[in-house]
Amino acid sequence: MSMRALDAAKKQYLGQTIVAGANAEQVALATGRSTLFHRHALHPDEIIERIMGITPEDIRLAAEKLTPSRCSILTFGQ
C-alpha cells in the first residue's frame, strides 16, 4: 500500500469517525461496546492518534492474518 493510498484511507476513516461522533446515540453505543470488549473506552483524541499512527507495515501485517482459511462468509437473503 502506498503512503498516498494510506493517507487517503486515514482521512476517509477520520471523517467517518468525526461524523459518527456528532451522534450522541452512536457515541454511547461505541463507548459501551469498547468498555464491554476492552474494559476501556478511548478518548476521541486517542482514536485519532491511533488512526494517524497506522503504517503501511501495520496494514501488511494485518493482511497476513486475513487468509482464506481463517475467513468465513455470511449471506443474507436469497
Summary of the structure (lengths in Angstrom):
residues: 78
radius of gyration: 15.5
end to end distance: 35.1
largest distance: 42.3
contacts: 145
relative contact order: 0.12
helix: 72%
strand: 0%
